[in-house]
Amino acid sequence: MIPGAAAAMPSGAAVLPGLSVAQACQWPVVPAPDTLIDSAHRRSAAYGLRPDSVADYTPLSRGELAILLERNHALYRHATPVMESLYEQIIHTHHMVVLTDASGAILHTIGDADFMEKADRVALSPGVAWSEQSKGTNAIGTAIAEQSATVIHAGQHYLSANHFLTCSAAPIFDAGGKLLGVLDVTGDQHHFHRHTLGLVRMSAQMIENQLFTSSYQDAVLLHVHSRPEFIGTLMEGLICFRPDGRFLAASRSGLFQTGMSMAALQMHSFQSLFGISIAQLMDQLRRADGGLLALNLFNGIRMHVRASDGGRSRQMISHAADRLTLRETPQSPLQPASAGQSLAALATGDAQIDAVISKLSKVAGKGIPVLLTGETGTGKERFARAIHQASPRHRQAFVALNCAAIPESLIEAELFGYEEGAFTGARKKGQKGKILQAHGGTLFLDEIGDMPLNLQARLLRVLQERAVLPVGAVSTIPVNIEVICATHQPLRQMIADKLFREDLYYRLNGMVVRLPALRERTDLAVVVQRMLAELDAQRIWEISEAVMDEFRRHPWPGNLRQLHSLLRTAMLMADDSSRIEIQHLPDDFWESLPAAQTHTVAAAEMGTASAASAVTQATTVAAAERRLIRDTLAACDGNVSAAARQLGISRNTLYRKLSAESD
Ligand SMILES: Nc1ncnc2c1ncn2[C@@H]1O[C@H](COP(=O)(O)OP(=O)(O)OP(=O)(O)O)[C@@H](O)[C@H]1O
């Protein structure tokens, strides 16, 4: 059920937080009027469709869909939990919930299996376009064309193939009023329910509010309404200010509550609107009953106000001491999974990554400890989070501890926690360790090879006994966790060197999965597109072919992390152009190239390198690599594993290079 849902609707469906049935039903609940349908049909005909046309059911390829999802990752991330809650309310009613992007391309669907099968016949599935241009009048396409919530029922669909459907769709807008996508509930026309559109609209509103709040995390966020009981409900208005009082944005309901347009609000600061400063507001709120204040706008409108700061600064204060943990990332039970966090969303068309995803999907949530290996920056933590998201524990905490990032002396307290007064400097009330914080969820131990030997024994005991003994405590506390570990170190070698306990190793390596280095992957273009979309959800970025060529040649010692930070810098350099060119790449990119390659690039850039000299340089690099491989193999007495380790490449890569050499 949607979190916080309270009363039951007549249909048996629940009402969303803070809304009575009457309020929910204020929204349109009947199929669209004839005039709207007439214009939609006229548009469909103008697109060259005929009622008996066979629509284009071709979906996007997997790679294209991955890029589409990445471009819409913020929408997807905030919409999926709402879709799940909405679906819970209509489950077993022969319906499905559909999310599309602003063009009507389907991003995600959830629904009853029997109806999904029927829906497959008309390609209501991810990657297929449901714009009016493609499918004629339908709730998704028509909601986009009309920019408003719409029901299209049975014969109102333009294509006869879709007459068995009843669809209710509501557009989703961003804070600036730009269309982001559409939320739709589609079902068998015999199961039409007049409350469906109301539910869809409320859910779309919920997604908009969540997108709004997440977009302004560093801002002072005001929840406003003329009636105090509406604060904290879907009907509240949201208005954001910078900490210095400058106006940033307002939700649609926020505009309605102030009675002002966005343009008018943009002329104001918090002080000019309310006659007090942000600091005074915070001061008054601290003393106010229930954290709620009544304020008068300069135009005489009175509104009730609650403030939050996106939670960030409050969290920073309350967790100040915890920051020692460096990479603690607890996830609250209601925090939605991000798109980038699901296993399937990590598919990028590379066969090695596909194989990793397939293996991990089989073990996620089955109680099998996973050990992720791979060079630094290959995405081990990303995958760990995705495994957690794919497990039944996904609503519980994901707690990460990087054993290499904290001093050895602190690992024990961090991991096992401690009792009040356990040692000098301990916090008064003691501290819950990471293991207990992860209770019910997943504990991710990064760089497990750096775990001190004495703590390895204690960790093993926790895993065997499923109970933890905090420092200074006299009795153990039962704990239920799944453990995922990661390392870039050769643990077997460490066992041989007596640096890692063999018994712990076997306890942790239920499944060992190696993540390939970026240079071994075949999906560079998709990865780059995804990162660009992740770094800037607002704009579509392009990257020049020359840059992509350099990227393909680059050895990427820092793997995905290096690529990510390079793109971030290049985007800043490219500024407003939304296109990354050679000149936007930072100097250290060229510095990490092998010397011979740098010369080739530099010469080519200056236009002085003839094709012949470029080939010579490339040949020099290849020759140097061959020499290095031969020398390393000789030094390792022909042991390929040892040579690969010394060269910092995988055995497969080394075999590939050796066979290329002998071809
Ligand atoms: N699939 C992905 N898509 C986009 N970016 C990614 C992906 N995986 C990783 N990254 C980027 O690379 C960075 C490093 O990823 P992550 O921390 O998961 O790697 P790691 O292997 O755990 O690194 P280390 O071994 O150094 O701890 C992330 O912060 C993110 O910016």
Ligand as a Chemical Component Dictionary entry (heavy atoms), coordinates in Angstrom:
data_LIG
# 
_chem_comp.id                   LIG 
_chem_comp.type                 NON-POLYMER 
_chem_comp.pdbx_formal_charge   0 
_chem_comp.three_letter_code    LIG 
# 
loop_
_chem_comp_atom.comp_id 
_chem_comp_atom.atom_id 
_chem_comp_atom.alt_atom_id 
_chem_comp_atom.type_symbol 
_chem_comp_atom.charge 
_chem_comp_atom.model_Cartn_x 
_chem_comp_atom.model_Cartn_y 
_chem_comp_atom.model_Cartn_z 
_chem_comp_atom.pdbx_ordinal 
LIG N1  N1  N 0 27.432 0.947  -13.582 1  
LIG C1  C1  C 0 27.883 2.167  -13.354 2  
LIG N2  N2  N 0 27.375 3.197  -14.038 3  
LIG C2  C2  C 0 27.848 4.440  -13.833 4  
LIG N3  N3  N 0 28.817 4.756  -12.968 5  
LIG C3  C3  C 0 29.364 3.779  -12.264 6  
LIG C4  C4  C 0 28.925 2.428  -12.406 7  
LIG N4  N4  N 0 29.637 1.671  -11.561 8  
LIG C5  C5  C 0 30.499 2.498  -10.933 9  
LIG N5  N5  N 0 30.335 3.768  -11.355 10 
LIG C6  C6  C 0 31.110 4.944  -10.954 11 
LIG O1  O1  O 0 32.380 4.514  -10.522 12 
LIG C7  C7  C 0 32.611 4.891  -9.165  13 
LIG C8  C8  C 0 33.281 3.735  -8.472  14 
LIG O2  O2  O 0 32.327 2.685  -8.321  15 
LIG P1  P1  P 0 32.384 1.722  -7.084  16 
LIG O3  O3  O 0 32.674 2.479  -5.822  17 
LIG O4  O4  O 0 31.184 0.869  -7.120  18 
LIG O5  O5  O 0 33.689 0.871  -7.478  19 
LIG P2  P2  P 0 34.520 -0.112 -6.590  20 
LIG O6  O6  O 0 34.951 -1.203 -7.480  21 
LIG O7  O7  O 0 33.730 -0.480 -5.369  22 
LIG O8  O8  O 0 35.763 0.772  -6.197  23 
LIG P3  P3  P 0 36.854 0.484  -5.032  24 
LIG O9  O9  O 0 37.423 -0.864 -5.309  25 
LIG O10 O10 O 0 37.865 1.549  -5.247  26 
LIG O11 O11 O 0 36.111 0.583  -3.752  27 
LIG C9  C9  C 0 31.240 5.238  -8.598  28 
LIG O12 O12 O 0 31.295 6.262  -7.689  29 
LIG C10 C10 C 0 30.476 5.685  -9.825  30 
LIG O13 O13 O 0 30.752 7.041  -9.999  31 
# 
loop_
_chem_comp_bond.comp_id 
_chem_comp_bond.atom_id_1 
_chem_comp_bond.atom_id_2 
_chem_comp_bond.value_order 
_chem_comp_bond.pdbx_ordinal 
LIG N1  C1  SING 1  
LIG C1  N2  SING 2  
LIG C1  C4  DOUB 3  
LIG N2  C2  DOUB 4  
LIG C2  N3  SING 5  
LIG N3  C3  DOUB 6  
LIG C3  C4  SING 7  
LIG C3  N5  SING 8  
LIG C4  N4  SING 9  
LIG N4  C5  DOUB 10 
LIG C5  N5  SING 11 
LIG N5  C6  SING 12 
LIG C6  O1  SING 13 
LIG C6  C10 SING 14 
LIG O1  C7  SING 15 
LIG C7  C8  SING 16 
LIG C7  C9  SING 17 
LIG C8  O2  SING 18 
LIG O2  P1  SING 19 
LIG P1  O3  DOUB 20 
LIG P1  O4  SING 21 
LIG P1  O5  SING 22 
LIG O5  P2  SING 23 
LIG P2  O6  DOUB 24 
LIG P2  O7  SING 25 
LIG P2  O8  SING 26 
LIG O8  P3  SING 27 
LIG P3  O9  DOUB 28 
LIG P3  O10 SING 29 
LIG P3  O11 SING 30 
LIG C9  O12 SING 31 
LIG C9  C10 SING 32 
LIG C10 O13 SING 33 
# 
